[in-house]
Amino acid sequence: MNDLEWRRVGRASAWAYGGLVIVGGVLVTVVSVGIPPTAPDLAKHYSYIREIWPELYISFLLFMAAFLSLAPLGLMLREFFGRTLRSELLYASFFAAAIVGVIWMLVQAGSAQAVARESAWMLAQAGSAQAVARDSAGLSTPDLNVLGASSSIWSGVINWLQRGFLLFASFGAYWTGRIALQQRSMPGGLAWVSLVMAGLFWFGLATLVLRDLGISLPDTVGSLVLALVALFALVWAGWLGLALGRPT
């Protein structure tokens, strides 16, 4: 591809990432606000999941499309900055973030197919949002407890995929800002926004690690981090798209 085509790909990928993340994030936030806790009424929790499953499904698809757009974005940035060790690390980071992010959403949306009538099969397969939405209806209390236990197992897998995405995406944003500052090939403000994005990813990852260590933070902290990430993702992606699409 010629230089103009590369720039168009980069602009489209950046804007797709920013726009899809915002739309998917708003959708999943709106429908998830009223989700009741698993305790003390597990049946009520799963009943609500079944009701909002169509919206969750759409949000998962939006996030998958957003994460996939990171792969061509990283490829274009490598060509934009020139092939150096740092630009190769940038591309590898965004490509890994795209792959891990898509797997994260796939597992979240439908990696398991629970069968309520067969406990052994349910233990092996239950746990995804799709499984809950389709198979929790009419379960007895013991079946619900089994489904809840298996959901915890899959939640662990999903949480580690989330951590992997944050790690790789942070490296991609970091190398973007670092190279841009070194080469002065992008506006200085955009370079610093990229570094702030990396910092927010690392901060979000740190809060999850603290939770793993048993140090719980207020829910408002997590909500604030998510809001800041979403806001900066929109600003970063929009500005990056403009910078990449501007002919030299």
C-alpha positions in Angstrom: 0.0 0.0 0.0 1.1 3.6 -0.6 1.5 6.1 2.2 -2.0 7.5 1.8 -3.6 4.1 2.0 -1.6 3.3 5.2 -2.8 6.5 6.7 -6.4 5.8 5.9 -6.1 2.4 7.5 -4.6 3.9 10.6 -7.2 6.6 10.9 -10.1 4.1 10.4 -8.6 1.7 13.0 -8.0 4.4 15.6 -11.5 5.8 15.2 -13.1 2.4 15.2 -11.3 1.5 18.5 -12.3 4.7 20.2 -15.9 4.7 19.0 -16.6 1.1 19.6 -15.1 1.1 23.1 -17.3 4.0 24.1 -20.5 2.6 22.6 -19.9 -0.9 24.1 -18.9 0.6 27.4 -21.9 2.8 27.7 -24.2 -0.1 26.8 -22.8 -2.6 29.2 -22.7 0.0 32.0 -26.3 1.0 31.5 -27.6 -2.6 31.6 -25.3 -3.8 34.4 -26.2 -1.1 36.9 -29.1 -3.1 38.3 -27.5 -6.5 38.5 -28.3 -7.9 41.9 -25.5 -9.7 43.9 -25.2 -13.4 43.9 -25.8 -13.5 47.6 -28.2 -14.1 49.1 -30.5 -14.7 46.1 -28.5 -16.5 43.4 -31.7 -17.2 41.3 -32.5 -13.5 41.2 -29.0 -12.7 40.0 -29.2 -15.2 37.1 -32.8 -14.1 36.3 -31.5 -10.6 35.7 -28.6 -11.8 33.6 -31.1 -13.7 31.4 -33.2 -10.4 30.9 -30.2 -8.3 29.8 -28.5 -11.0 27.8 -29.3 -9.5 24.4 -27.7 -6.2 25.4 -24.7 -8.0 26.9 -24.3 -10.0 23.7 -24.2 -6.8 21.5 -21.7 -5.1 23.9 -19.4 -8.2 23.7 -19.5 -8.0 19.9 -18.7 -4.3 20.0 -15.7 -4.8 22.3 -14.5 -7.6 20.0 -14.6 -5.4 17.0 -12.8 -2.6 19.0 -10.0 -4.9 20.1 -9.6 -6.3 16.6 -9.0 -2.8 15.3 -5.8 -2.6 17.5 -4.0 -5.1 15.2 -4.2 -3.0 12.0 -3.6 0.1 14.1 -0.3 -1.3 15.5 0.7 -2.4 12.0 0.1 1.1 10.6 2.0 2.7 13.5 5.0 0.5 12.8 5.1 1.7 9.2 4.5 5.3 10.3 7.4 5.3 12.8 9.7 3.2 10.7 10.8 -0.3 11.4 12.9 -0.2 14.6 13.1 -2.3 17.7 10.7 0.0 19.5 8.2 0.1 16.7 8.3 -3.7 16.4 7.6 -3.9 20.2 4.7 -1.4 19.6 3.2 -3.6 16.9 3.7 -6.8 18.9 2.0 -5.2 22.0 -1.1 -4.0 20.1 -1.3 -7.3 18.2 -1.2 -9.3 21.4 -3.7 -6.9 23.0 -6.1 -7.5 20.1 -5.8 -11.3 20.3 -6.1 -11.5 24.1 -8.9 -9.0 24.1 -10.9 -11.0 21.6 -10.4 -14.2 23.5 -11.4 -12.4 26.7 -14.7 -11.4 25.1 -15.3 -14.8 23.5 -14.8 -16.5 26.9 -17.0 -13.9 28.5 -19.8 -14.2 26.0 -20.1 -17.9 25.3 -17.1 -20.2 26.0 -19.3 -22.6 28.0 -22.6 -24.4 27.3 -24.2 -25.4 30.6 -26.6 -28.2 30.8 -28.6 -27.9 34.0 -29.8 -31.5 34.0 -26.4 -33.1 34.0 -24.2 -31.9 36.9 -21.0 -33.3 35.7 -21.4 -31.7 32.2 -22.5 -28.4 33.9 -19.4 -28.4 36.1 -17.2 -28.7 33.1 -19.0 -26.2 30.9 -21.0 -23.7 32.9 -19.9 -20.2 33.7 -20.1 -17.8 30.8 -22.8 -15.1 30.4 -24.3 -17.1 27.6 -24.5 -20.2 29.6 -26.2 -18.4 32.4 -28.7 -16.7 30.1 -29.7 -19.9 28.4 -29.5 -22.6 31.1 -30.2 -21.1 34.5 -33.9 -21.0 34.0 -35.8 -23.5 36.1 -32.7 -24.7 38.0 -33.2 -26.1 41.5 -31.3 -24.6 44.4 -28.5 -27.3 44.3 -28.1 -26.8 40.5 -27.9 -23.0 41.0 -25.2 -23.5 43.6 -23.3 -25.8 41.2 -23.7 -23.2 38.4 -22.5 -20.5 40.8 -19.4 -22.4 41.7 -18.5 -23.2 38.1 -19.1 -19.5 37.3 -16.4 -18.6 39.8 -14.0 -20.8 38.0 -14.7 -19.2 34.7 -14.6 -15.8 36.2 -11.0 -16.5 37.3 -10.1 -17.2 33.6 -11.9 -14.1 32.4 -10.2 -11.9 35.0 -6.7 -13.1 34.0 -7.5 -12.5 30.3 -8.6 -9.0 31.3 -5.2 -8.5 33.0 -3.4 -9.7 29.9 -5.3 -7.2 27.7 -4.5 -4.3 30.0 -0.8 -5.2 30.1 -0.4 -5.5 26.4 -2.5 -2.5 25.6 -0.5 -0.4 28.1 2.8 -1.4 26.4 1.3 -0.4 23.0 0.2 3.0 24.3 3.5 3.5 26.0 5.7 2.8 23.0 3.4 5.0 20.8 4.0 8.0 23.2 7.7 7.2 23.7 8.5 6.9 20.0 6.4 10.0 19.1 8.3 12.1 21.7 11.7 10.8 20.4 10.9 11.3 16.7 8.7 14.4 17.1 6.6 12.8 14.4 3.3 13.5 16.1 2.0 16.5 18.2 3.6 16.6 21.6 0.2 16.6 23.3 -0.8 13.4 21.6 2.4 11.7 22.7 1.8 12.7 26.3 -1.9 11.5 26.0 -0.5 8.1 24.9 1.7 7.9 27.9 -1.2 8.9 30.2 -3.2 6.1 28.5 -0.5 3.7 29.4 -0.4 5.0 33.0 -4.2 4.5 33.3 -3.9 0.9 32.0 -1.2 0.3 34.6 -3.2 1.8 37.3 -6.2 -0.3 36.4 -4.0 -3.4 36.4 -2.5 -2.4 39.8 -6.0 -2.2 41.3 -6.8 -5.7 40.1 -3.5 -7.0 41.5 -4.3 -5.4 44.9 -7.6 -7.2 44.8 -5.8 -10.5 44.1 -3.7 -9.8 47.2 -6.8 -9.3 49.3 -6.5 -5.5 49.5 -10.0 -4.4 48.5 -10.5 -0.8 47.2 -13.8 1.1 47.2 -16.0 0.4 44.2 -15.8 4.1 43.3 -12.1 3.7 42.6 -12.8 1.1 40.0 -15.6 3.1 38.5 -13.4 6.2 38.3 -10.6 4.2 36.6 -13.0 2.9 34.0 -14.4 6.3 33.3 -11.0 7.8 32.9 -9.9 5.0 30.6 -13.0 5.4 28.4 -12.6 9.2 28.3 -8.9 9.1 27.4 -9.5 6.2 24.9 -11.9 8.4 23.0 -9.5 11.4 23.1 -6.5 9.4 22.3 -8.1 7.4 19.4 -9.7 10.5 17.9 -6.5 12.6 18.1 -4.4 9.7 16.8 -6.7 9.1 13.9 -6.5 12.8 12.9 -2.7 12.7 13.2 -2.3 9.5 11.2 -4.8 10.6 8.5 -3.2 14.0 7.9 -1.0 13.8 4.7 2.6 15.0 5.0 
